[in-house]
Amino acid sequence: MSHPAIRNVVFDIGWVFVRLNYRPLLQCLRAHGAAAPDMPWLLERIALAEHESGRLCGREFLEQLAQVAPRRPALAALEAAWLDMFELEPAMVALAHRLAERYRVYLLSNIGDLHWAHLSREYALHGIGHGALPSYLAGAMKPHGDIYAEAERRFALAPAATLFIDDREDNIAAARARGWVGIVHTGFASTLAALRELAIAC
């Protein structure tokens, strides 16, 4: 089914423009006595949602993260490990730049200030398209409706004219509930095919 009326394409960041490798962070915590077998274990012990909603700044988040380890790591080392988890997906970045020549392109991501600054500095993700709304600035996270409403307000998005690309089905479901069109991203090839099925020029 084509959607020739689409004028806006909104991208998530994690697992769309970058892959995430948590090993450096977990290894840092293990080196200081934490069990840290995997990210689910860690996420049970830190307030990531508070950080990514902007209620816990980067420094405060690192202080909390340090408390997970019995032997407190230096915050500089911990910050380096927290930032060292991204691998760029160049094909997806190039696709977004191509789409920005024909459509209004925006970023909408659950992300804290530390990661946003790092991704902007290292990969210039802030330069993709026509604007970005990190969750820490929105004060809300996907799939909560408030972040989509803020994106609509900030970027003047008409829901029926807006396509959202995200790797999580719940985030896409929330966008569709507001009238957006959605693509669940599983990889470059499948997303490119889905765009073409929607008659999106890419």
C-alpha positions as CSV (number, residue, x, y, z in Angstrom):
1,M,0.0,0.0,0.0
2,S,1.5,3.3,-1.0
3,H,1.5,6.5,1.0
4,P,2.3,9.3,-1.4
5,A,1.1,11.9,1.1
6,I,4.1,11.2,3.5
7,R,6.2,14.3,3.9
8,N,8.1,13.5,7.1
9,V,10.3,10.6,7.9
10,V,11.3,10.1,11.6
11,F,14.1,7.8,12.6
12,D,15.0,6.2,15.9
13,I,18.8,6.0,16.5
14,G,19.8,2.9,18.5
15,W,19.8,-0.3,16.4
16,V,18.9,1.9,13.4
17,F,21.9,4.2,12.9
18,V,24.1,2.5,15.4
19,R,24.5,-1.0,16.8
20,L,25.2,-1.3,20.5
21,N,27.9,-3.4,22.1
22,Y,27.6,-3.5,25.9
23,R,30.8,-5.6,26.5
24,P,33.2,-2.7,27.4
25,L,30.7,-1.4,30.0
26,L,30.1,-4.8,31.6
27,Q,33.8,-5.6,31.6
28,C,34.5,-2.3,33.4
29,L,32.0,-3.1,36.1
30,R,33.3,-6.7,36.4
31,A,36.8,-5.4,36.8
32,H,35.6,-3.5,39.9
33,G,33.9,-6.5,41.5
34,A,30.3,-6.4,40.0
35,A,28.8,-9.6,38.7
36,A,27.4,-7.7,35.6
37,P,26.6,-10.8,33.6
38,D,24.5,-8.9,31.0
39,M,22.5,-5.7,30.4
40,P,19.2,-7.0,31.9
41,W,21.0,-7.5,35.2
42,L,22.5,-4.0,35.0
43,L,19.2,-2.4,34.0
44,E,17.5,-3.7,37.1
45,R,20.0,-1.8,39.2
46,I,20.2,1.6,37.5
47,A,17.6,4.3,36.7
48,L,18.2,4.5,33.0
49,A,14.6,5.7,32.3
50,E,15.2,8.6,34.7
51,H,18.4,9.5,32.9
52,E,16.9,9.2,29.4
53,S,13.9,11.2,30.5
54,G,16.1,14.1,31.6
55,R,15.5,13.8,35.3
56,L,19.0,12.4,36.0
57,C,21.8,14.3,34.4
58,G,24.9,12.5,33.0
59,R,27.1,13.1,36.1
60,E,24.4,11.9,38.4
61,F,23.8,8.9,36.3
62,L,27.5,7.9,36.3
63,E,27.5,8.3,40.1
64,Q,24.6,5.9,40.3
65,L,26.2,3.5,37.8
66,A,29.5,3.5,39.9
67,Q,27.6,2.3,42.9
68,V,26.8,-1.0,41.1
69,A,30.4,-2.1,41.6
70,P,31.7,-3.0,45.0
71,R,35.0,-1.2,44.2
72,R,34.0,2.1,42.8
73,P,35.5,2.8,39.4
74,A,36.8,6.2,38.4
75,L,34.0,8.2,36.8
76,A,36.2,9.0,33.8
77,A,36.8,5.3,33.1
78,L,33.2,4.5,33.6
79,E,32.1,7.3,31.3
80,A,34.5,6.1,28.6
81,A,33.0,2.6,28.9
82,W,29.5,4.0,28.8
83,L,30.3,5.8,25.6
84,D,32.2,3.0,24.0
85,M,29.2,0.9,22.9
86,F,28.4,2.2,19.4
87,E,29.1,1.0,15.9
88,L,27.8,3.1,13.0
89,E,25.5,1.7,10.3
90,P,26.7,3.8,7.4
91,A,24.1,2.5,4.9
92,M,21.3,3.7,7.2
93,V,22.9,7.1,7.7
94,A,23.4,7.5,4.0
95,L,19.7,6.5,3.4
96,A,18.6,9.2,5.9
97,H,20.6,11.8,4.1
98,R,19.1,10.8,0.7
99,L,15.6,11.0,2.1
100,A,16.4,14.4,3.6
101,E,16.7,15.7,0.0
102,R,13.0,15.0,-0.7
103,Y,11.4,14.8,2.7
104,R,11.5,16.4,6.1
105,V,13.7,14.0,8.2
106,Y,13.9,14.0,12.0
107,L,15.4,11.9,14.8
108,L,13.3,10.7,17.8
109,S,15.2,8.5,20.2
110,N,15.3,7.3,23.8
111,I,18.7,8.7,24.8
112,G,20.4,10.6,27.6
113,D,22.6,13.6,27.4
114,L,25.9,11.7,27.5
115,H,25.1,9.4,24.6
116,W,23.6,12.2,22.6
117,A,26.6,14.4,22.9
118,H,28.9,11.5,22.1
119,L,27.0,10.5,19.0
120,S,26.8,14.1,17.8
121,R,30.5,14.6,18.3
122,E,31.8,11.3,16.9
123,Y,29.3,10.6,14.2
124,A,27.5,13.9,13.5
125,L,24.1,12.3,14.0
126,H,22.7,15.7,15.0
127,G,23.4,16.8,11.4
128,I,21.0,14.3,9.9
129,G,17.9,15.8,8.5
130,H,16.0,18.8,9.8
131,G,15.9,18.3,13.6
132,A,16.2,15.9,16.5
133,L,14.2,15.3,19.7
134,P,16.3,13.2,22.2
135,S,14.1,11.9,25.0
136,Y,16.1,13.6,27.7
137,L,15.0,17.0,26.2
138,A,11.4,15.9,25.6
139,G,11.1,14.7,29.3
140,A,9.4,11.6,28.1
141,M,10.3,8.3,26.4
142,K,8.9,6.1,23.7
143,P,6.4,4.4,23.7
144,H,4.7,7.1,25.9
145,G,2.5,9.2,23.9
146,D,3.9,12.5,25.2
147,I,7.1,12.2,23.3
148,Y,5.3,11.7,20.0
149,A,3.0,14.6,20.8
150,E,6.0,16.8,21.5
151,A,7.6,15.8,18.2
152,E,4.4,16.7,16.4
153,R,4.4,20.1,18.1
154,R,8.0,20.8,17.7
155,F,8.3,19.8,14.1
156,A,4.8,20.6,13.0
157,L,4.2,16.9,12.0
158,A,0.8,16.0,10.6
159,P,0.4,12.3,11.8
160,A,-1.0,10.9,8.5
161,A,2.0,12.5,6.7
162,T,4.6,11.1,9.0
163,L,6.5,7.8,8.7
164,F,8.4,6.4,11.8
165,I,11.2,3.9,11.6
166,D,12.2,2.2,14.8
167,D,13.5,-1.2,15.8
168,R,10.9,-1.8,18.6
169,E,7.4,-3.0,17.8
170,D,6.0,-1.2,20.9
171,N,7.4,2.1,19.8
172,I,5.9,1.7,16.3
173,A,2.6,0.6,17.7
174,A,2.4,3.8,19.8
175,A,3.2,5.9,16.7
176,R,0.5,4.1,14.7
177,A,-2.0,4.7,17.5
178,R,-1.4,8.5,16.9
179,G,-2.0,8.0,13.1
180,W,1.6,7.8,12.0
181,V,2.8,5.2,9.5
182,G,5.4,2.8,10.9
183,I,8.2,0.5,9.8
184,V,9.7,-1.9,12.3
185,H,13.4,-1.8,11.4
186,T,15.2,-5.1,11.4
187,G,18.0,-4.2,8.9
188,F,18.9,-2.0,6.0
189,A,17.6,-4.3,3.3
190,S,14.2,-4.9,4.8
191,T,13.7,-1.2,5.7
192,L,14.7,-0.2,2.1
193,A,12.1,-2.7,0.8
194,A,9.4,-1.4,3.1
195,L,10.1,2.2,2.0
196,R,9.8,1.2,-1.6
197,E,6.5,-0.6,-0.9
198,L,5.2,2.7,0.5
199,A,6.3,4.5,-2.6
200,I,8.9,6.5,-0.7
201,A,11.6,7.9,-3.1
202,C,14.9,6.6,-1.7
